Amino acid sequence: MLATLRRTKTAVISIIDDDKSIRGATDRLVRSLGFEPHTFASAEEFLQSPHLYDSACVIADVRMPGMSGISLQELLIERGHNLPIIFITAFPESAVQTRALEAGAIAFLSKPFEGKMLIRCLSAALKSPGDEPAEP
């Protein structure tokens, strides 16, 4: 797992969450892994940024004012942006989780989540074809 992270350490990771403290904590973790994080307070802010085109992965809250994380996923798919998405939420609902995962989300994490779990999810999201499976 760490070998995969090291090979992709210059990857841009976009973090979208309306909670400033979650954005900050996730930014610090992603930065500590050597990635280039960019944070956004809303899905709309992300969609208007240049990082829509250079992000290797998106970490997005499910429930946000305006466009939800799930609606963002649907829009990205509709527009042909095949970005790996890791969802985080304080309101885990099985129907929403199933919908997100069936649409291709990498993971659906409940807040608060452990940093190690997010690291595993990032490893899976950034795995290149031919890489060995991520460690459990």
Secondary structure as the mmCIF struct_conf table of DSSP 4:
data_model
#
loop_
_struct_conf.conf_type_id
_struct_conf.id
_struct_conf.beg_label_comp_id
_struct_conf.beg_label_asym_id
_struct_conf.beg_label_seq_id
_struct_conf.end_label_comp_id
_struct_conf.end_label_asym_id
_struct_conf.end_label_seq_id
HELX_RH_AL_P HELX_RH_AL_P1 LEU A 2 ARG A 7
TURN_TY1_P TURN_TY1_P1 THR A 8 THR A 10
STRN STRN1 VAL A 12 ILE A 16
BEND BEND1 ASP A 18 ASP A 18
HELX_RH_AL_P HELX_RH_AL_P2 LYS A 20 SER A 32
TURN_TY1_P TURN_TY1_P2 LEU A 33 GLY A 34
STRN STRN2 GLU A 36 PHE A 40
BEND BEND2 ALA A 41 SER A 42
HELX_RH_AL_P HELX_RH_AL_P3 ALA A 43 LEU A 47
TURN_TY1_P TURN_TY1_P3 GLN A 48 GLN A 48
BEND BEND3 SER A 49 SER A 49
TURN_TY1_P TURN_TY1_P4 PRO A 50 PRO A 50
HELX_RH_AL_P HELX_RH_AL_P4 HIS A 51 ASP A 54
STRN STRN3 SER A 55 ASP A 61
BEND BEND4 VAL A 62 ARG A 63
BEND BEND5 PRO A 65 MET A 67
HELX_RH_AL_P HELX_RH_AL_P5 GLY A 69 GLU A 78
TURN_TY1_P TURN_TY1_P5 ARG A 79 GLY A 80
STRN STRN4 ILE A 85 THR A 89
BEND BEND6 ALA A 90 PHE A 91
HELX_RH_AL_P HELX_RH_AL_P6 SER A 94 GLU A 102
TURN_TY1_P TURN_TY1_P6 ALA A 103 GLY A 104
BEND BEND7 ILE A 106 ILE A 106
STRN STRN5 ALA A 107 SER A 110
BEND BEND8 LYS A 111 PRO A 112
HELX_RH_AL_P HELX_RH_AL_P7 GLY A 115 LEU A 126
HELX_LH_PP_P HELX_LH_PP_P1 LYS A 127 SER A 128
TURN_TY1_P TURN_TY1_P7 PRO A 129 GLY A 130
HELX_LH_PP_P HELX_LH_PP_P2 ASP A 131 GLU A 135
#
